[in-house]
Amino acid sequence: MRTSRRAAGQGLRTPRVAAVAGIVSALLLGGVVVLVRLAVPEHPQDAADWFADGSRRDSLHTALAMVPFAGVFFLWFMGCFRDYVGAAEDRFFATLFLGSGLLFLATLFVLAVTAGSLLAVTGFATRPPAPGRDELWQYGRHFVLTLLSGYFTRMAAVFVLSTTTIGHRLGVFPRRLSWLGYLVALVLLFSVSSTGHLELAFPVWMLAVSGHILVRTLRTRSGPPTSDGG
């Protein structure tokens, strides 16, 4: 009896931790995406604005400071979600979930290092650098935007797809949340490259998933569990 009570208590705590970690990670990731998009110019001819407006570099500094915490909470969310699902998870989608999540984190940190190189090249300059350093800065600018709109979002799409499939098959996600997950995965896979700021679909999805898990946990504590079929 004592063992079953302990297991039930763990079952209540784990989703709550996953929800809190997911909410914090989603807010931080959303802030990083917004700040990077605002700070890094999309067109090469906008380099002069970068050097003239010091607030852009300040925004990038802030984004870089947020990245490690966003990554830590995202990893915590992954671990808690896997513990919540337990042994019932499908091995194929569990592999996609774990692999895409770790690759997403790796891409996020590479993006941060590359964005930091933009600051290292420019320093506190108020004018565009010499031709050689300008080419290096343009390379870094292009690299940051390519990582953000290409690889960052594709890995996020696979993570959303695998997580949604696991949640749907096990009945953890209601139907409307499953449809939202598949829609977000399609957006991240095919639409982001041509449209800026759609990367925010990923943190918005994380907020929806974390909010659902948190509400479901609170309902489980206050009364009998409700069906997730809707």
C-alpha positions in Angstrom: 0.0 0.0 0.0 2.8 2.4 0.9 4.6 1.6 -2.4 1.4 2.3 -4.5 0.9 5.6 -2.7 4.5 6.6 -3.4 4.0 5.6 -7.1 0.8 7.6 -7.3 2.5 10.7 -5.7 5.4 10.4 -8.2 2.8 10.2 -11.0 1.4 13.5 -9.9 4.7 15.3 -9.4 6.3 14.3 -12.7 3.7 15.9 -15.0 3.8 19.1 -12.9 7.6 19.4 -13.1 7.4 18.7 -16.9 4.7 21.4 -17.3 6.7 24.0 -15.3 9.9 23.2 -17.1 8.1 23.4 -20.5 6.5 26.7 -19.7 9.8 28.3 -18.6 11.6 26.9 -21.6 8.9 28.0 -24.0 9.0 31.6 -22.7 12.8 31.7 -22.9 12.9 30.2 -26.4 10.3 32.6 -27.6 12.3 35.5 -26.1 15.5 34.2 -27.8 13.8 33.9 -31.2 12.3 37.4 -31.0 15.5 39.1 -29.9 17.6 37.4 -32.5 15.1 38.3 -35.2 15.1 41.9 -34.1 18.9 42.1 -33.7 20.3 40.3 -36.8 19.4 42.0 -40.1 17.9 39.8 -42.8 19.5 41.7 -45.7 23.3 42.3 -46.2 22.6 46.0 -47.1 21.3 46.5 -43.5 24.7 46.2 -42.0 25.0 49.9 -41.5 21.9 49.9 -39.2 23.5 47.2 -37.1 26.5 49.4 -36.4 24.6 52.6 -36.0 22.0 51.1 -33.5 23.7 49.7 -30.4 20.4 48.4 -29.1 20.6 45.6 -31.6 23.8 44.3 -30.1 22.3 44.7 -26.6 19.4 42.6 -27.7 21.7 39.9 -29.0 23.6 40.0 -25.7 20.4 39.4 -23.9 19.4 36.5 -26.2 22.8 34.8 -25.7 22.3 35.1 -21.9 18.9 33.4 -22.1 20.0 30.5 -24.3 21.7 28.3 -21.6 18.7 28.5 -19.3 16.3 27.8 -22.2 18.4 24.7 -23.1 18.5 23.4 -19.5 14.7 23.7 -19.0 14.1 22.2 -22.4 16.2 19.2 -21.4 14.4 19.0 -18.1 11.1 19.0 -20.0 12.2 16.1 -22.2 13.3 14.0 -19.2 10.1 14.7 -17.3 7.9 13.9 -20.3 9.7 10.6 -20.9 9.3 9.7 -17.3 5.6 10.6 -17.4 5.1 8.4 -20.5 7.1 5.6 -19.0 7.6 2.2 -20.5 4.5 2.6 -22.7 6.3 4.8 -25.2 6.9 3.4 -28.7 10.6 2.8 -29.4 10.6 4.3 -32.9 8.9 7.5 -31.9 10.9 7.6 -28.6 14.1 7.5 -30.6 12.8 10.4 -32.8 11.8 12.3 -29.7 15.1 11.9 -28.0 17.3 12.4 -31.1 15.4 15.4 -32.4 15.3 17.0 -29.0 19.1 16.6 -28.5 19.8 17.8 -32.0 17.5 20.8 -31.5 19.6 21.7 -28.4 22.8 21.3 -30.3 21.6 23.6 -33.0 20.4 26.1 -30.5 23.8 26.3 -28.9 25.7 26.4 -32.2 23.3 29.3 -33.1 24.3 31.1 -29.9 28.0 30.6 -30.5 27.7 31.9 -34.0 25.6 34.9 -32.9 28.3 35.6 -30.3 30.9 35.7 -33.1 29.0 38.6 -34.6 29.5 40.5 -31.4 33.1 39.5 -31.2 33.7 40.8 -34.8 32.0 44.1 -34.3 32.8 44.8 -30.7 31.6 48.3 -29.9 32.2 49.6 -33.4 29.8 52.2 -34.8 30.9 51.9 -38.4 31.0 48.9 -40.7 34.4 47.1 -40.4 37.1 46.8 -43.0 36.3 44.7 -46.1 37.9 41.5 -44.7 36.1 41.7 -41.4 32.9 42.8 -43.1 32.9 39.5 -45.1 33.4 37.6 -41.9 30.5 39.5 -40.3 28.3 38.9 -43.3 29.1 35.2 -43.2 28.2 35.0 -39.5 24.9 36.9 -40.1 23.9 34.5 -42.9 24.9 31.5 -40.7 22.8 32.7 -37.8 19.7 33.2 -39.9 20.2 29.9 -41.8 20.5 28.0 -38.5 17.4 29.7 -37.1 15.1 29.4 -40.1 16.4 26.1 -41.3 18.0 23.6 -39.0 16.6 24.9 -35.7 13.0 24.8 -37.0 13.4 21.4 -38.8 14.6 19.7 -35.6 11.8 21.4 -33.7 9.3 20.1 -36.2 10.5 16.5 -35.8 10.4 16.9 -32.0 6.8 18.3 -32.2 5.8 15.4 -34.5 7.2 12.7 -32.4 5.9 14.1 -29.1 2.5 14.6 -30.6 2.3 11.1 -31.9 3.4 9.6 -28.6 0.9 11.8 -26.7 -1.9 11.0 -29.1 -1.4 7.2 -29.2 -1.2 7.0 -25.4 -4.2 9.3 -24.9 -2.1 11.9 -23.1 -3.1 14.6 -25.5 -6.7 15.5 -26.5 -7.6 15.5 -30.1 -7.4 19.3 -30.5 -3.9 19.4 -29.1 -2.8 16.6 -31.4 -4.1 18.4 -34.4 -2.3 21.6 -33.2 0.9 19.6 -32.9 0.7 18.2 -36.4 -0.2 21.6 -37.8 2.8 23.2 -36.0 5.1 20.5 -37.3 4.0 21.2 -40.9 4.5 24.9 -40.5 8.0 24.4 -39.1 8.9 22.0 -41.8 7.7 23.9 -44.9 6.8 27.5 -44.1 9.5 29.1 -42.0 12.2 29.6 -44.5 10.1 32.1 -46.5 8.4 33.8 -43.5 10.2 35.3 -40.5 9.1 34.8 -36.9 7.1 31.6 -37.7 9.8 30.0 -35.5 7.6 31.2 -32.6 5.1 28.4 -33.5 7.4 26.0 -31.5 7.4 27.9 -28.2 3.7 28.5 -28.6 3.1 24.8 -29.0 5.3 24.1 -26.0 3.2 26.5 -23.9 0.0 24.7 -25.1 1.4 21.2 -24.2 2.8 22.3 -20.9 -0.4 24.1 -20.0 -2.5 21.0 -20.8 -0.2 18.8 -18.7 -0.4 21.2 -15.8 -4.2 21.5 -15.9 -4.6 17.8 -16.2 -2.4 17.3 -13.2 -4.4 19.7 -11.1 -7.6 18.0 -12.1 -6.2 14.6 -11.2 -5.3 15.9 -7.8 -8.7 17.5 -7.2 -10.9 14.6 -8.5 -11.2 11.6 -10.8 -9.3 12.0 -14.1 -11.3 13.2 -17.1 -11.2 11.8 -20.6 -8.8 13.4 -23.1 -10.8 12.4 -26.1 -11.9 16.0 -26.9 
